[in-house]
C-alpha cells in the first residue's frame, strides 16, 4: 500500500476533545488502511505511578464530581489502577459520509477497507472505492498521563492498481 498521509501529535493529561484530520485523496483508492496508535505505556497507571498526591487528587475529584462520593485510600488506589484509563477512538468519513468508527480499547488499531473483497474491519462499512475528501477524527474521551504521543497514518492502494476482481 502507498502511504498517503502521516501525522504525529501529543495530548496531555485531562485532555478531552476531538481532533480531525482532513485528507484530500489525490486519486481514487480501492483499499484503505487508517492506522492509529498511541503510547501503550500511557494507557493505564502502574503501581509505581500511584503517589500520595495522585491518591489525594482522586479522592478530591470523586467528592467534587461524583456527588460527594467518599473514597478511602485503598479504594482510591484501586480506582487509579483498575478503573482509570486513557481512552481514544477513531472515526472516519469520506465526503462527509460515515464509513466507520472503532471503539475498541486498543493502543494500536487499523481501520481496514478492502474494496476488492467488499470487506472492512469491525465497526467499518465496506466500500468498493474511496475518492474525494477523507476525514479522520480522533475522539479523545480521557487522557491520564502527560506527553501521550499518538500517530495517524493513512495508506491505500490506488484504484488503477487494484482491479475489483482478483
C-alpha positions as CSV (number, residue, x, y, z in Angstrom):
1,X,0.0,0.0,0.0
2,X,1.1,3.6,-0.7
3,X,1.3,5.9,2.3
4,X,-0.9,8.9,1.7
5,X,-0.8,10.9,5.0
6,X,1.1,10.7,8.3
7,X,1.0,12.9,11.3
8,X,2.0,12.6,15.0
9,X,0.8,14.6,17.9
10,X,0.8,14.8,21.7
11,X,-2.1,15.1,24.1
12,X,-1.7,15.8,27.8
13,X,-3.4,14.7,31.0
14,X,-7.0,15.8,31.3
15,X,-7.5,16.5,27.5
16,X,-10.9,15.7,26.2
17,X,-12.0,16.6,22.7
18,X,-11.9,15.8,19.0
19,X,-9.0,16.3,16.5
20,X,-10.0,16.0,12.9
21,X,-7.5,15.5,10.1
22,X,-8.7,16.2,6.5
23,X,-7.0,14.4,3.6
24,X,-7.8,15.2,0.0
25,X,-7.2,12.0,-1.8
26,X,-5.2,12.6,-5.0
27,X,-6.6,9.6,-6.7
28,X,-9.4,7.0,-6.2
29,X,-8.4,4.2,-3.9
30,X,-9.6,0.5,-3.9
31,X,-8.2,-0.3,-0.4
32,X,-7.7,2.0,2.6
33,X,-5.9,1.5,5.9
34,X,-6.3,4.1,8.6
35,X,-3.8,3.2,11.3
36,X,-3.9,4.9,14.7
37,X,-1.7,4.3,17.7
38,X,-0.8,5.9,21.0
39,X,1.7,5.2,23.8
40,X,0.7,1.9,25.2
41,X,2.5,2.6,28.4
42,X,0.4,5.7,28.9
43,X,-3.0,3.9,28.7
44,X,-3.1,2.9,32.4
45,X,-1.3,3.6,35.7
46,X,1.2,1.2,37.0
47,X,1.6,0.6,40.8
48,X,4.8,2.8,40.9
49,X,2.8,5.7,39.3
50,X,0.4,5.8,42.3
51,X,1.7,8.7,44.5
52,X,0.1,10.2,47.6
53,X,-0.6,13.3,45.5
54,X,-2.5,11.2,42.9
55,X,-4.5,9.4,45.6
56,X,-5.4,12.8,47.2
57,X,-6.4,14.2,43.8
58,X,-8.6,11.1,43.0
59,X,-10.3,11.3,46.4
60,X,-10.9,15.0,45.9
61,X,-12.3,14.5,42.3
62,X,-14.6,11.8,43.5
63,X,-16.1,14.1,46.1
64,X,-16.5,17.1,43.7
65,X,-17.5,15.3,40.5
66,X,-19.4,12.3,41.8
67,X,-21.9,13.7,44.1
68,X,-19.8,13.7,47.3
69,X,-18.6,10.1,46.8
70,X,-16.1,9.3,49.6
71,X,-13.1,7.1,48.8
72,X,-10.7,5.8,51.3
73,X,-7.0,5.5,50.3
74,X,-7.3,1.8,49.4
75,X,-10.3,2.3,47.2
76,X,-8.7,5.3,45.5
77,X,-5.7,3.2,44.7
78,X,-8.0,0.5,43.2
79,X,-9.8,3.1,41.1
80,X,-6.4,4.5,39.8
81,X,-5.0,1.1,38.9
82,X,-8.1,-0.6,37.6
83,X,-10.7,1.9,36.5
84,X,-8.8,4.9,35.1
85,X,-7.5,4.7,31.5
86,X,-6.7,6.8,28.5
87,X,-9.5,6.3,26.1
88,X,-9.1,7.4,22.4
89,X,-11.3,6.2,19.5
90,X,-11.2,6.9,15.7
91,X,-14.0,7.8,13.3
92,X,-13.8,8.2,9.5
93,X,-15.9,9.8,6.8
94,X,-15.5,10.1,3.1
95,X,-17.1,13.2,1.5
96,X,-18.9,13.6,4.9
97,X,-20.4,10.1,4.7
98,X,-19.8,8.0,7.7
99,X,-17.6,4.9,6.9
100,X,-16.6,3.7,10.4
101,X,-15.7,4.2,14.0
102,X,-13.5,2.0,16.2
103,X,-14.3,2.0,19.9
104,X,-12.1,-0.9,20.9
105,X,-9.7,-0.3,23.8
106,X,-6.6,-0.8,21.7
107,X,-3.5,1.4,21.7
108,X,-2.8,0.3,18.1
109,X,-5.6,-0.2,15.7
110,X,-6.3,-0.3,12.0
111,X,-9.5,0.6,10.1
112,X,-9.1,-1.6,7.1
113,X,-11.2,-1.5,3.9
114,X,-10.7,-3.8,1.0
115,X,-12.9,-2.9,-2.0
116,X,-11.8,-5.9,-3.9
117,X,-13.5,-8.2,-1.4
118,X,-16.1,-5.7,-0.2
119,X,-14.7,-6.2,3.4
120,X,-13.9,-3.9,6.2
121,X,-12.8,-4.1,9.9
122,X,-15.4,-4.4,12.6
123,X,-17.1,-1.1,13.1
124,X,-16.4,0.0,9.5
125,X,-18.7,0.0,6.4
126,X,-17.3,-1.8,3.3
127,X,-16.9,0.2,0.1
128,X,-15.6,-0.6,-3.3
129,X,-13.7,2.6,-3.7
130,X,-12.6,5.8,-1.9
131,X,-12.4,9.1,-3.7
132,X,-12.6,12.7,-2.5
133,X,-12.1,14.1,1.0
134,X,-11.3,11.7,3.8
135,X,-11.7,13.0,7.4
136,X,-10.3,11.0,10.3
137,X,-11.5,12.2,13.7
138,X,-9.5,11.2,16.8
139,X,-12.1,11.1,19.6
140,X,-10.3,11.7,22.9
141,X,-12.5,10.8,25.9
142,X,-9.8,10.8,28.6
143,X,-6.0,11.1,28.9
144,X,-4.5,10.2,32.2
145,X,-0.8,11.0,31.6
146,X,1.1,13.9,30.1
147,X,3.0,13.6,26.9
148,X,0.8,10.9,25.4
149,X,2.1,10.6,21.9
150,X,0.0,9.4,19.0
151,X,0.3,8.8,15.3
152,X,-2.1,8.5,12.4
153,X,-1.1,7.0,9.1
154,X,-3.4,6.7,6.1
155,X,-2.4,4.3,3.3
156,X,-4.2,2.9,0.3
157,X,-3.9,1.1,-3.0
158,X,-4.9,3.2,-6.0
159,X,-8.0,2.1,-7.9
160,X,-5.9,1.8,-11.1
161,X,-3.6,-0.7,-9.4
162,X,-6.2,-2.8,-7.7
163,X,-8.9,-4.3,-10.0
164,X,-12.2,-5.1,-8.5
165,X,-11.9,-8.9,-9.1
166,X,-8.7,-10.9,-8.4
